[in-house]
């Protein structure tokens, strides 16, 4: 199965449909009047369809088992056709499109089985997905190519040439997947004054997004949050609370990160861990959802901290 461990839970919905066509009005009448010899077609088929939804991962090899938190099966009669509508909801890492279509297919097959003794020309057709919502694609529909972005690597060893930068380049690559080009990329030592100087300069140059990587731990040289925090005019605690929660589910040391986030002037500043994995996971946790901030027109940072 496809690896979905990097994804995060979100509300996901899918609606699928199928058509069952009969050859005579008497069959439709028998369905409506509950006179089909094998029983109530709608209720038997609905029960089977619900089981089909729940058992999807048992019969479709690449489907992940997931919690089905809502399922509905309804019918519409159009002349000699019955349209089956199946709706499925979950809060999980992957969608429920196949579950909805599988439920529609099973419902249609049960109707076929129950109707064939009284109508030899029953047909099943048009099993399809009607709609789906949820997941990253729903939150990454706008064009973010104009965002002015900088990535700053804070590391004594990398700045001295003793080690190659990996986390900064990983962030740059991930930003490109959201249509964001990194306009400035720098490597600086773990130095309080240099960190403050560069972030002030970038804010003055009207950079909209500045991402620091490194220096968020607990060693004596990990000073990135200490340098950034006093300059933040509007803190957004939920950003890094979510990032730490996301990371904690994948790495028990994530709780030790001291990352902070907020606005300096009109610049959103994020401080990420210095490891490649930690930086990548933080981006996975925050993007594209955080880009909603750049779609708001009334963000105000006038309630500044006393300096």
C-alpha positions in Angstrom: 0.0 0.0 0.0 1.0 3.6 -0.5 2.8 5.2 2.5 0.4 7.8 4.0 2.2 8.3 7.3 3.3 11.8 6.3 -0.4 12.8 5.8 -2.5 14.2 8.6 -6.1 13.6 9.5 -8.8 15.8 8.0 -12.5 15.6 7.3 -13.0 13.8 4.0 -16.2 13.1 2.2 -17.2 11.3 -1.0 -20.4 10.7 -2.9 -20.7 8.0 -5.4 -23.6 6.7 -7.6 -24.7 3.7 -9.6 -27.6 3.1 -11.9 -29.8 0.0 -11.9 -32.1 -0.1 -15.0 -35.0 -2.5 -15.3 -37.0 -3.4 -18.4 -40.6 -2.9 -17.3 -42.8 -0.8 -15.1 -44.0 -3.8 -13.2 -40.5 -4.2 -11.8 -40.5 -0.7 -10.5 -44.0 -1.2 -9.0 -42.9 -4.3 -7.2 -39.9 -2.5 -5.8 -42.1 0.4 -4.5 -44.8 -1.9 -3.2 -42.3 -4.2 -1.5 -43.6 -7.2 -3.5 -40.3 -8.5 -4.8 -40.2 -12.3 -3.7 -36.8 -12.0 -2.2 -37.8 -9.2 0.1 -37.6 -5.4 0.5 -35.1 -4.5 -2.3 -34.2 -1.1 -0.9 -33.6 -2.2 2.6 -31.7 -5.4 1.8 -29.5 -3.5 -0.7 -28.9 -0.7 1.7 -27.7 -3.1 4.4 -25.4 -4.9 2.0 -24.1 -1.6 0.7 -23.2 -0.4 4.2 -21.3 -3.7 4.7 -19.6 -3.1 1.4 -18.4 0.3 2.5 -16.9 -1.1 5.7 -15.3 -4.0 4.0 -13.7 -2.1 1.1 -10.1 -2.6 2.4 -10.7 -6.4 2.7 -11.4 -6.8 -1.0 -9.4 -3.9 -2.7 -5.8 -4.7 -1.8 -4.3 -1.1 -2.0 -7.1 0.5 0.1 -6.2 1.4 3.6 -8.4 0.3 6.5 -10.0 3.5 7.8 -12.7 4.6 10.3 -16.0 5.1 8.5 -17.7 7.8 10.6 -20.8 8.3 8.5 -22.5 6.4 5.7 -25.7 7.0 3.8 -27.4 5.2 1.0 -30.4 6.7 -0.7 -32.4 6.0 -3.9 -34.0 8.0 -6.7 -36.4 6.5 -9.2 -36.3 7.9 -12.7 -38.8 6.1 -15.0 -37.3 2.6 -15.4 -34.0 3.4 -13.6 -33.0 3.5 -9.9 -30.2 5.8 -9.1 -28.2 4.8 -6.0 -26.4 7.5 -4.1 -23.8 6.6 -1.5 -22.2 9.2 0.8 -19.3 8.4 3.1 -17.4 10.5 5.7 -14.2 9.9 7.7 -11.7 11.9 9.6 -8.5 10.2 8.5 -5.3 10.5 6.4 -6.8 9.3 3.1 -10.1 9.7 1.3 -13.2 7.6 1.0 -13.8 7.7 -2.8 -13.3 3.9 -3.3 -15.4 3.1 -0.2 -18.3 5.2 -1.6 -18.0 3.5 -5.1 -17.6 0.1 -3.6 -20.8 0.7 -1.5 -22.6 1.8 -4.6 -21.4 -1.3 -6.6 -22.5 -3.7 -3.8 -25.8 -2.0 -3.4 -26.4 -2.3 -7.2 -25.4 -6.0 -7.3 -27.8 -6.9 -4.5 -30.6 -5.1 -6.3 -29.7 -7.0 -9.4 -29.7 -10.3 -7.6 -33.1 -9.7 -6.0 -34.7 -8.4 -9.2 -33.5 -11.0 -11.7 -36.2 -13.6 -10.8 -38.9 -11.1 -12.0 -36.9 -9.2 -14.7 -34.4 -10.9 -16.9 -33.1 -7.7 -18.4 -31.8 -5.8 -15.3 -28.7 -3.7 -16.0 -26.1 -2.1 -13.8 -24.3 1.0 -15.2 -22.5 4.2 -14.5 -20.8 3.4 -11.2 -18.9 6.7 -10.6 -17.6 9.2 -8.2 -19.9 12.2 -8.0 -17.8 14.4 -5.7 -15.1 14.4 -3.0 -13.8 16.9 -0.5 -11.0 16.9 2.1 -7.2 16.6 2.0 -4.4 19.0 0.9 -5.8 19.6 -2.5 -8.8 21.5 -1.1 -6.5 23.9 0.7 -4.0 24.5 -2.1 -6.2 25.9 -4.9 -4.9 29.5 -5.0 -1.9 30.8 -6.8 1.0 31.5 -4.3 3.7 32.1 -6.9 4.0 35.7 -5.9 4.9 35.1 -2.2 8.4 36.6 -1.5 10.1 33.9 0.5 13.5 33.5 2.3 15.1 30.4 3.8 17.8 31.0 6.4 20.0 28.1 7.8 21.3 28.7 11.3 24.3 26.4 12.0 27.8 27.0 13.2 29.2 23.9 11.4 27.4 24.5 8.1 28.5 28.2 8.1 32.1 27.1 8.6 31.9 24.6 5.7 32.3 21.5 8.0 28.9 20.2 7.0 26.6 20.4 4.0 23.2 22.0 4.3 20.4 19.5 3.8 17.4 20.9 5.7 17.4 24.3 4.0 17.5 22.8 0.6 14.7 20.4 1.6 12.6 23.3 2.6 13.3 25.1 -0.7 12.3 22.0 -2.6 9.1 21.6 -0.6 8.2 25.3 -1.2 8.5 24.7 -4.9 5.7 22.1 -4.7 3.4 24.9 -3.5 4.5 27.2 -6.3 6.7 29.3 -4.0 10.1 30.3 -5.2 12.8 31.0 -2.6 14.1 34.5 -3.3 16.8 34.5 -0.7 18.8 31.6 0.8 21.5 32.2 3.4 23.6 30.2 5.8 24.6 31.9 9.1 26.1 30.8 12.4 24.1 30.2 15.5 24.5 33.8 16.6 21.8 35.8 18.4 22.7 39.2 16.8 23.1 37.9 13.3 19.7 36.1 13.5 18.1 39.3 14.6 19.9 41.5 12.1 18.9 39.3 9.1 15.2 38.9 10.1 14.9 42.7 10.6 16.5 43.2 7.2 14.1 40.8 5.5 11.1 42.3 7.1 12.2 45.7 6.0 12.6 44.4 2.4 9.0 43.2 2.7 9.6 39.5 2.5 6.2 37.8 3.2 7.6 34.5 4.4 10.9 33.8 6.2 11.7 30.3 7.3 14.6 29.6 9.7 15.9 26.1 10.1 18.2 25.1 12.9 18.8 26.3 16.5 15.5 25.3 18.0 16.8 22.7 20.4 18.2 23.0 23.9 21.9 23.3 23.5 23.7 26.5 24.5 24.1 27.5 20.8 20.4 26.9 20.0 19.3 30.5 20.1 17.0 30.9 17.1 13.8 31.1 19.1 15.4 33.3 21.7 16.5 35.8 19.0 13.2 35.7 17.1 10.7 35.8 19.9 11.4 39.4 21.2 10.9 40.7 17.6 7.5 39.0 17.0 4.8 41.5 17.0 1.9 39.1 16.6 2.6 35.5 17.8 0.6 32.6 16.4 1.0 29.9 19.0 -1.2 27.3 17.2 1.2 27.0 14.3 4.0 25.4 16.2 1.7 23.7 18.7 0.3 21.8 15.7 3.7 21.2 14.2 4.9 19.7 17.5 1.8 17.5 17.8 2.3 16.3 14.2 5.9 15.6 14.9 5.2 13.9 18.2 3.1 11.3 16.5 6.1 10.3 14.4 9.1 11.1 16.6 9.0 11.2 20.5 11.6 13.9 20.6 9.5 16.5 18.8 8.2 17.8 22.1 11.7 19.2 22.8 11.5 21.7 19.9 11.3 25.3 20.9 10.1 26.5 17.5 8.1 29.8 17.4 6.0 31.5 14.7 4.5 34.9 14.2 4.5 38.2 12.3 7.3 40.7 12.3 5.8 43.7 10.6 4.0 42.0 7.7 6.5 39.1 7.5 5.5 35.7 8.7 8.5 34.1 10.4 8.7 30.4 11.1 11.5 28.7 13.0 12.0 25.0 12.1 14.2 22.2 13.4 17.7 21.9 11.8 17.4 18.2 10.9 16.2 17.3 7.4 13.5 15.0 8.8 12.4 17.6 11.4 12.2 20.4 8.8 10.4 18.2 6.3 7.8 17.1 8.8 7.2 20.6 10.0 6.5 21.7 6.4 4.2 18.7 5.9 2.3 19.7 9.0 1.9 23.3 8.2 1.6 23.6 4.4 -0.5 24.4 2.4 -2.9 25.3 5.3 -0.7 28.1 6.6 -0.8 29.8 3.2 -4.4 30.9 4.1 -2.7 33.7 6.0 -1.6 35.3 2.7 -5.2 35.2 1.4 -6.4 37.4 4.3 -6.6 41.1 3.6 -7.0 42.4 7.1 -4.0 40.9 9.1 -2.9 43.5 11.6 0.2 43.6 13.7 -0.4 46.9 15.3 -0.8 45.4 18.7 2.9 45.1 19.1 4.9 43.8 22.1 6.6 46.5 24.1 10.2 46.8 22.9 
